[in-house]
Amino acid sequence: MNFTNSMKAVEYLFFIFSTLFACQNTNASSGFIPGVPNKGNTSDDCYPSNCDSSSNVICLTNVTPPLNHPICSEEKSYKVYKVESYKVKSKNFTNFMNFEHFDKLSATLYKLKDDKLPDNSWTVFETGIYIGAYFANKSTASIYDGYGFDPNGVKNDFANSFMNQTINYNYGGGNGQPDLIAQALNVNHGDWSFDQTDMPLKMKYNPGIIIGIHTKYGFTKKDALILNVSGTRLTVTGDFTITLNTTPVGNTQPGYINAPTFAITGGEQRVLFQMGYRRILGNNERINFFIEGGAELDMAKLIKNQLTINNLQIDLTTYYSYPQWNVFRAKHLSGVGLGAFGGLGLNLSVNPKCNIQLVYNPSYEKINIGINTKIKLQNTIGLRIYYII
């Protein structure tokens, strides 16, 4: 017998003796596990059998399991016996073991008639991490388009827009200021122009990385309450142009306009709180589909709005820092919204203490930044890793 087989035999014997030591005789009055009918050690309660190389059913005979007695479920095709745990009187028992080729031992194990505990006797708390991709709806992206809002919450026209004021006046040589735009473009003052046709046409959110702490409280083997907290930092991108009045180098087509493209970007922070219900679909020991759904609360905040003209970066959010925008900033640049979420995914039991889930979550919610926001669809897809504690 090699060292590995010796260790397995020691583990098997340790389990048998510790179980027998903890158990009482079935003739005692203590009965079976709460929720399982006790019929006085009749054949309805236990299925004793002899353990030999051909045995497919293994039971402990002449014992009554105490509250922390593990329940063995049988997988005949693999000759693997999985020990499950349950919770009684607020005490968790999470000793899990796998017994391979246990039929070779000369011993018997207790086995419940239906191979499982009653649903009301099984609870477990799991916590884990979540990482995925978040796809934001474009409906709120227009707040980053460079027009901005006046202190009363009315969107500016081009003449009063933040981009016009910034490019043509504050940085473009207006009011006796140095022309930093010409320097960034490497042209002379007066050799460039910026008007409404150069403004960004559309803004869009880029997919963002979302991470979180996800927990669930299982009150049956298939049903659980879930509580999730996740956060993401989104980027918003768009393009604008500045027209150059200089003669381009090389051959050009008739009517050619030399208008290089530059980036306008935004940054946004979102924190999501989800509370709901999850249901496992199927009875496979390893892999099953699941569904989930519930209520969602989101917190969103604008954190950046910036122009980049070659090496020159201009922060547009400085306008909102002026005192006359205090009310607008508090009301429209950050906010809390409500909605609902759903989910469909695949649950993989890696081992008795660890589950991995691949899940898609659509959410229908209101992101409260900007003006006249509406309930829109947001999407996430990610990976959860749960661990039983």
Buried (B, 14 or more C-beta within 10 A) or exposed (E): EEEEEEEBEEEBEEBBEEBEEEBEEBEEEEBBBBEBEBEEBEEEBBBBBEBEEEBEBBBBBBBBBEBEBBBBBBEEEEBBBBBBBBBBEEEBBEEBEEBEEBBBBEBBBBBBEEEBBBEEBBBBEBBBEBEBEBBBBEBBBBBBBBBBBBBEBEBBEBEBBBBBBBBBEBBBBEEEEEBBBBBBBEBEEEBBBBEEEBBBEEBEBEBBEBBBEBBBBBBBBBBBBBBBBBBBBBBBBBEBBBBBEEEEEEEEEEEEEBBEEBBBBBBBBBBBBBBBEBEBEEEEEEEBEBBBBBEBBBBBBBBBBBBEBEEBEBEBBEBBEEEEBEEBBEEBBBBEBEBBBBBBBEBBBEEBBBBBBBBBBBBBBBBBBBBEBEBBEBBBBBBBBBEBE
